[in-house]
Amino acid sequence: MRLRSLLYIPLLVIMVGCGKPIVVHAVTESSLDPITDVRVYRHRFGFFNFFPGTKFVQTGPDGRAEVSVGSANTNLTMLRAGFEPVIFGVFETPSVAIAPDVGGYDHVVMFKDIKSSPNNEYQVKLRPVRREPLKLTVLDSATNAPISGAEVFGATFLYLPQPGLEADWGFPPLQVAKTDASGKVTIDQISGFRNSITIRLVGYQNAVIAFDGRTITGPRAVDVPFRKLQSKQIDFLVIDAKTKAPVPGAEVRLGESRDGLPPNPNGWTKVVGADGRTGPMPVADMSPFLISVTSSNYQEWRGAPVWRALTAGQTKKLELQRK
């Protein structure tokens, strides 16, 4: 009897944790026509599990796709090129923070309210992507003079805080433009996505404009102050943390953002010589101020020294730990 009870406990746990199938029915907002080939990515939102994976199911010719959702908090991300993305949340308990149109959710369903087939279907209306012009005027923050030739990148994303890091899900392509002689440039605001506009130019601090594409109402104009950078010459010395010996061939990088955009024009990459030194290198007071060092047989070093604490002409030691 006791053995049967012990066997029953894990069985009960498995049953409690079982998922439920739901059917999402993707249709156009205007005429309710079915939308085929909508990708539906599923992931359970929680600690160490914030973003969707690479697996997905697709809607068929009738616009329908079946997905199993668990009792734990589950996000369904629905994507198709030309349409605004839809985030469908399934939760155990209601909360103001997870109501529709709050926290990025378009639809919210309680797990306990999901019914059995054929009453487990949810109609999801997809809206076409809208593009509204955003006119930027880039100005020197000290003199108010227009800045020409600044590179402008317009990226879209959903979950990650920086553009370019998510997989290619059919998002609108990266927009690339440059300011004219009057410091002006026009770029699209894209509805439905989180938008990030990055402005770059050698000798100036990057400027970033971020906004939720679900809130755009029409064309707008924004002045962008551009701060001129200060620079110091620093010689970096890469050494073994234990032996203090130089680490020849190590690669030192300044300003690596890992955001999927082209390299920062104010950053650089330098391979040290046999003495472990980069030689004097220009180091600007950019923000964020990040340095990374890699070398075979060593752990990667990443740090953010205080720029003001660096002295022009000094040697800055960077210690690497062996793997």
Helices and strands as residue ranges (DSSP letters): H 2-16, E 20-28, E 39-44, E 56-58, E 64-69, E 74-79, E 86-91, G 96-98, E 107-110, G 111-113, E 121-126, E 131-140, E 151-157, E 175-178, E 184-190, E 194-200, E 207-212, G 213-215, E 220-226, E 231-240, E 251-254, E 268-271, E 277-284, E 291-294, E 301-303, G 307-309, E 315-320
